[in-house]
Amino acid sequence: MALVVPARAQTADQTLTLSPGWNAVWLEVEPLDANGLAKAPGDVFNNASIQVVATPKPLAGMSEFFANDLGAITTFNQEEWQQWKRNDPAGENNLAVISGNRPYLVQVDGGSPVVLSLSGKVSFFRPAWTPDRYNLVGFGLQGTPTFDAFFGPSGTKHPVSRIFTLNSTTGNWEPVSGSAQMVSGKAYWVFSNGPSTYSGPVSVDFDLAIAGKLDFAGPLDSTTVGSGVDAVELDLEEIVFSNAGSSASTPE
């Protein structure tokens, strides 16, 4: 329950550690400028060692556009991606702003890792899977579950044998091990065997979940609790947690 009062968008912090070479990251926050607008790539990835940032075009979703199978990172179909290059003499940059809940491929030059400390707006995220394709996606995780533990309850929808992680040293996509731990802030190619609504071992649902926000708008859906001088107008919302597998899980 919450009082029917205006609420500002919530913010959170995220730290990204980028290795030399290519990195596949999942941005959980949307960095905003002083006017509340999404920041440009150069303002978010502001370390001089970061040379290239790329992401699938929003209208193309998060599915893959490889010609054959997952190979070197340079094999992605650049026409279906937005890109930003620090040095762009040809004026080819077409990635204008950085959004949250999105995958990004980031190239780092030099021999040292780059640590980015970001702060931004956060919103609830549930994957919109493109069926029968690989989807580049990450997850905000509680702890470090293994791939088997996280995707096991999906049954045959997202087989671990068809999940790939990026080797930043070689620039190649490599199959994950089921016993390996997943990492927040990292994006993986995950195959969706047919349509899917899977979002993890514990699914979450509520009104306007598809919009990514829990709306305490009132007063049209408010309820009076109490009476007389103790009466309070409250907006009542329901959040439903569901275990996808047979074992019990505790939402946190």
Salt bridges, closest charged atoms under 4 A:
GLU30 OE2 - LYS121 NZ 3.92
GLU64 OE2 - ARG133 NE 3.28
ASP205 OD1 - ARG126 NH1 3.18
